[in-house]
């Protein structure tokens, strides 16, 4: 990303208070481009001097338009409902992912922002079916087949972003050029959404089994590879790159398919825990996740507990789906670097994570006993009916 004539203008990152948005902003700023982080909450880390933070909500058009003054590009990362109990809040998911994206597009048009890079997801294509080395020619998963509201709304949002490519900007300032990046699961030191949840399960003794076919393959993307892809996407929307990315979508990952549980083995063992040897059928775990979602629907307003797994998480971790990086390599110049979980392990160690003496209070005993009884009940109900899982 060259500063050049754009040095006096800024790029804006929605969701800039989050892990990836903050990392992207810091990297772009080091390249000599002014950065505005736009989010409902401030970053957990101190904002470096020179980077501007604006508190605001993508659901409010006026706030987005105010933030986009003198901006040359928007990286639209803000979303809601990716994992855990967030997946069950349908209204907020719809408001942020669909209405928020509509507001960003409208604000780009009205304020004359010429470039929009949208952070999408594998989920716009994947809904539980096996995909091996898929590419961008695959059609969107039909909306009614999405197993969760997050995936459905991200699909709708991506469609809106790509459809907006080529539309005229206000006051004859040219046209809006857009593209979408579809990343795999993000990891890296300090990641705040998925990895802490996994480590909490490990530390609480809940990671006692794996599931699915041991040969199933999924993908991940290191945060710095994803940062690289976003910067390349912005550059590929510009005239000197012949706007090659305009109207296009790209899958982004480390390019190394791996079994989901084997990917996390270095984290489990690196923190000093034993890796589980018990393997359960995917269909059983899916059924358990379904029952958990039903319970959350019934009692969530009184007790908004964190589900151990949701149905979508079972799909995403246990069913083979990986994609070719060829289009991103050819058109964006994307070359993923090799990373391991070593830096992640060291980060968690620095936070004091690792085996500790466990105190079995009455509350813990009742909780673990309840979980065991629930699991036995699910197992007993599953065996006679021989539930068949059809991704």
C-alpha positions in Angstrom: 0.0 0.0 0.0 1.6 3.2 -1.2 1.0 6.5 0.6 1.7 8.7 -2.4 -1.0 11.3 -3.2 -3.3 9.5 -0.7 -1.1 10.3 2.3 -3.3 13.2 3.4 -6.4 11.0 3.4 -7.2 8.0 5.5 -8.5 4.5 5.3 -11.3 3.6 7.7 -11.7 0.2 9.3 -15.1 -0.8 10.6 -14.7 -3.2 13.5 -11.3 -1.6 14.0 -11.5 -2.2 17.8 -11.4 -6.0 17.2 -8.3 -8.2 17.0 -8.0 -8.4 13.2 -9.2 -4.8 12.5 -6.7 -3.4 15.0 -3.8 -5.5 13.5 -4.7 -4.3 10.0 -4.9 -0.7 11.1 -1.5 -0.8 12.7 0.1 -2.4 9.7 -1.4 0.1 7.3 -0.4 3.0 9.4 3.3 1.8 9.4 3.1 2.1 5.6 2.5 5.8 5.9 -1.3 5.9 5.4 -3.5 7.6 8.0 -5.9 5.2 9.7 -9.3 5.5 11.4 -10.5 2.7 13.6 -14.3 2.7 13.8 -16.1 0.5 16.3 -18.7 0.5 19.1 -15.9 -0.4 21.6 -12.3 0.8 22.0 -9.5 -1.7 21.3 -8.3 -3.7 24.3 -4.8 -2.5 23.4 -3.7 1.1 23.6 -4.2 2.9 20.3 -0.8 3.9 18.9 -0.2 7.6 18.5 -1.2 8.8 15.1 -4.0 6.3 14.6 -7.5 7.8 15.2 -10.2 5.9 17.0 -13.9 6.9 16.4 -16.6 5.3 18.5 -19.6 4.6 16.4 -22.1 1.9 15.2 -22.4 0.7 11.6 -26.1 0.4 12.3 -26.3 4.2 12.4 -26.0 5.7 8.9 -25.3 9.2 10.1 -22.4 8.0 12.3 -20.9 6.0 9.4 -21.2 9.0 7.0 -19.5 11.3 9.5 -16.6 8.9 9.9 -16.1 8.6 6.1 -15.2 12.2 5.4 -11.8 12.4 3.7 -11.5 8.6 3.5 -10.2 6.9 0.4 -11.0 3.3 1.3 -13.2 1.4 3.8 -12.2 -2.0 5.1 -15.6 -3.3 6.3 -14.8 -5.9 8.9 -17.5 -5.3 11.6 -19.9 -8.2 12.0 -21.7 -10.1 14.7 -22.7 -13.6 15.5 -19.7 -15.6 14.4 -19.5 -18.1 17.2 -20.9 -19.3 20.5 -24.1 -17.7 22.0 -23.7 -14.7 19.6 -24.9 -17.1 16.9 -28.3 -17.3 18.6 -29.1 -13.5 18.7 -30.8 -13.3 15.3 -32.0 -9.6 15.5 -28.6 -8.2 16.3 -27.0 -10.4 13.7 -29.4 -9.0 11.0 -28.9 -5.4 12.2 -25.1 -5.5 12.1 -24.4 -7.8 9.2 -27.1 -6.7 6.7 -28.2 -3.2 7.7 -24.7 -2.2 8.8 -23.3 -3.3 5.4 -26.1 -1.4 3.6 -25.2 1.7 5.6 -21.5 1.3 4.7 -22.3 1.1 1.0 -24.6 4.0 1.1 -22.1 6.1 3.1 -19.4 5.3 0.5 -21.6 6.6 -2.3 -22.7 9.7 -0.5 -19.2 10.7 0.7 -17.3 9.7 -2.4 -15.3 6.8 -1.0 -14.1 4.9 -4.1 -12.8 1.6 -2.6 -14.6 -0.9 -0.3 -12.9 -4.1 0.8 -15.4 -6.4 2.6 -14.4 -9.2 5.0 -16.7 -12.1 4.3 -16.4 -15.7 5.3 -16.1 -19.3 3.9 -19.6 -19.7 5.2 -21.2 -18.0 2.2 -20.4 -21.1 0.2 -20.1 -23.8 2.9 -23.1 -25.1 4.9 -22.0 -28.6 6.0 -21.3 -30.2 2.6 -17.9 -31.7 1.7 -15.8 -29.3 -0.4 -12.3 -30.3 -1.6 -10.1 -27.6 -3.2 -13.2 -25.5 -4.2 -12.8 -22.2 -6.0 -14.7 -19.0 -6.5 -16.8 -20.4 -9.3 -18.8 -22.3 -6.7 -22.3 -20.8 -6.3 -23.5 -19.3 -3.1 -25.2 -21.7 -0.7 -29.0 -21.2 -1.1 -30.0 -18.9 1.8 -32.6 -21.4 3.2 -29.9 -24.0 3.6 -27.6 -22.0 5.9 -27.5 -23.7 9.3 -27.1 -20.4 11.1 -28.2 -16.8 10.8 -24.7 -15.4 10.8 -23.8 -17.3 7.6 -27.0 -16.3 5.9 -26.6 -12.7 6.7 -22.9 -12.6 5.7 -23.9 -14.1 2.4 -26.5 -11.4 1.9 -24.0 -8.8 2.8 -21.4 -10.0 0.4 -23.9 -10.1 -2.4 -24.8 -6.5 -1.7 -21.2 -5.4 -1.6 -20.3 -7.0 -4.9 -23.5 -5.8 -6.5 -22.5 -2.2 -5.5 -19.3 -2.4 -7.6 -19.4 0.1 -10.4 -22.1 2.3 -9.0 -21.7 6.1 -9.3 -20.5 8.2 -6.4 -22.1 11.5 -5.4 -21.1 14.7 -7.1 -19.5 13.0 -10.0 -16.5 11.7 -7.9 -16.2 8.5 -10.0 -17.5 5.0 -9.2 -17.3 2.7 -6.2 -15.1 -0.4 -6.6 -15.6 -3.3 -4.3 -14.3 -6.7 -3.6 -14.8 -9.4 -0.9 -12.3 -11.6 0.9 -13.5 -14.9 2.3 -11.2 -16.0 5.2 -10.9 -19.2 7.0 -10.8 -19.3 10.8 -8.4 -16.6 12.1 -5.6 -17.4 14.6 -2.6 -15.6 16.0 -1.1 -14.4 19.3 -3.7 -12.3 21.3 -6.7 -13.5 19.2 -9.7 -12.8 21.4 -12.7 -14.7 20.0 -12.0 -18.3 19.3 -8.7 -19.3 21.0 -9.6 -18.1 24.5 -12.8 -20.0 24.4 -10.9 -23.2 23.4 -8.3 -22.7 26.1 -11.0 -22.1 28.7 -12.6 -25.5 27.8 -9.2 -27.1 28.1 -8.5 -25.5 31.5 -12.0 -26.4 32.8 -11.5 -30.1 31.8 -14.2 -30.0 29.1 -12.0 -30.9 26.2 -12.3 -34.7 26.8 -13.1 -35.9 23.2 -12.6 -35.2 19.5 -15.2 -36.1 16.9 -15.7 -36.8 13.2 -13.5 -38.4 10.6 -9.8 -38.1 11.6 -9.0 -37.6 7.9 -11.4 -34.6 7.6 -9.6 -31.4 6.6 -10.3 -27.7 7.2 -8.3 -24.5 6.9 -7.1 -21.6 9.1 -5.5 -18.2 8.3 -2.9 -16.5 10.4 -3.8 -12.9 11.2 -0.8 -11.5 9.4 -1.6 -13.5 6.2 -5.1 -12.0 6.3 -3.7 -8.5 6.8 -1.5 -9.0 3.8 -4.5 -10.2 1.7 -6.6 -7.1 2.6 -3.8 -4.7 1.7 -3.3 -6.5 -1.6 -7.1 -6.3 -2.2 -7.1 -2.5 -1.7 -4.2 -2.2 -4.2 -5.9 -4.4 -6.7 -8.9 -2.1 -6.7 -6.8 0.8 -8.0 -6.3 2.0 -11.5 -2.6 1.1 -11.6 -3.7 -2.5 -11.1 -6.4 -2.1 -13.7 -9.1 -2.5 -11.0 -8.5 -6.3 -11.4 -10.2 -7.1 -8.0 -13.3 -5.0 -8.7 -16.5 -7.0 -8.2 -14.5 -10.1 -7.2 -14.4 -12.5 -4.3 -11.4 -14.4 -3.0 -10.9 -17.3 -0.6 -8.0 -16.5 1.8 -6.3 -19.1 4.1 -2.8 -20.3 4.9 -3.2 -22.8 2.1 -2.5 -25.8 4.3 -5.6 -28.0 4.9 -5.3 -29.8 8.2 -7.5 -31.8 10.5 -9.2 -29.4 12.9 -8.2 -31.2 16.1 -4.6 -31.9 14.9 -4.2 -28.2 14.2 -4.9 -27.5 17.9 -2.8 -30.4 19.3 0.3 -28.1 19.7 -1.8 -25.7 21.7 -3.2 -28.4 24.0 0.1 -30.1 24.6 2.1 -26.9 24.6 0.1 -25.7 27.6 0.8 -28.9 29.4 -2.5 -30.8 28.9 -3.1 -34.3 27.6 -4.7 -34.5 24.1 -8.0 -36.5 24.1 -8.0 -40.0 22.7 -11.8 -40.5 22.8 -13.4 -39.9 19.4 -17.2 -39.5 19.0 -19.4 -39.8 15.9 -20.1 -36.4 14.3 -23.8 -37.1 14.2 -23.9 -37.6 18.0 -22.1 -34.3 18.7 -24.3 -32.5 16.1 -27.4 -33.8 18.0 -25.9 -32.7 21.3 -25.3 -29.2 19.8 -28.9 -29.1 18.6 -30.3 -29.9 22.0 -28.0 -27.3 23.5 -29.4 -24.7 21.1 -33.0 -25.7 22.1 -32.2 -25.3 25.8 -30.6 -21.9 25.1 -33.7 -20.8 23.2 -35.9 -21.8 26.1 -33.9 -20.3 29.0 -31.5 -17.9 27.2 -33.4 -14.7 28.4 -33.0 -15.9 32.0 -29.5 -17.5 31.8 -27.5 -16.6 28.7 -25.1 -19.4 29.0 -22.2 -20.1 26.5 -23.0 -23.3 24.5 -20.2 -25.8 24.4 -20.8 -26.1 20.7 -23.4 -24.9 18.2 -24.5 -26.9 15.2 -22.6 -24.6 12.8 -19.4 -25.0 14.8 -19.8 -28.8 14.5 -20.0 -28.5 10.8 -17.1 -26.1 10.5 -14.8 -28.2 12.6 -15.8 -31.7 11.6 -16.6 -31.7 7.9 -14.0 -31.4 5.2 -14.0 -28.0 3.4 -11.0 -26.3 2.0 -10.4 -24.0 -1.0 -7.8 -23.1 -3.7 -5.8 -19.9 -3.2 -5.0 -19.8 -7.0 -7.2 -16.8 -7.8 -5.9 -14.8 -4.9 -2.3 -15.7 -5.9 -2.8 -14.8 -9.5 -4.9 -11.6 -9.2 -3.8 -10.2 -5.9 -0.3 -11.5 -5.6 -1.2 -13.2 -2.3 1.5 -15.5 -1.0 0.7 -16.9 2.5 3.6 -17.2 4.9 4.1 -20.2 7.1 3.2 -19.9 10.7 2.8 -22.3 13.6 0.9 -22.2 16.9 4.2 -21.7 18.9 3.7 -17.9 19.3 0.1 -18.6 20.3 1.2 -21.0 23.0 3.8 -18.5 24.3 1.2 -15.8 24.4 -1.2 -17.9 26.5 1.7 -18.9 28.8 2.4 -15.3 29.3 -1.2 -14.9 30.4 -0.7 -17.5 33.1 -2.5 -20.3 31.3 -1.6 -23.9 32.1 -2.5 -26.7 34.5 -3.4 -25.6 38.0 -4.5 -27.5 41.1 -8.3 -27.9 40.8 -10.6 -27.3 43.7 -13.8 -29.4 43.4 -16.4 -27.2 45.0 -20.0 -28.3 45.3 -20.9 -26.0 42.4 -18.3 -27.6 40.2 -19.4 -31.1 41.1 -23.0 -30.3 40.4 -22.1 -28.7 37.1 -19.9 -31.6 35.9 -22.5 -34.1 37.1 -25.2 -32.3 35.2 -23.1 -32.2 32.0 -22.4 -36.0 32.4 -26.1 -36.8 32.9 -27.0 -34.6 29.9 -24.4 -36.4 27.8 -25.7 -39.8 28.9 -29.3 -38.8 28.1 -28.2 -37.7 24.6 -26.3 -40.9 24.0 -29.2 -43.1 25.1 -31.7 -41.2 22.9 -29.3 -41.3 20.0 -28.4 -45.0 19.9 -31.8 -46.6 19.4 -32.8 -44.2 16.6 -29.4 -44.3 14.8 -29.5 -40.7 13.9 -28.0 -40.1 10.4 -25.9 -37.0 9.8 -26.2 -35.6 6.3 -24.0 -32.6 5.6 
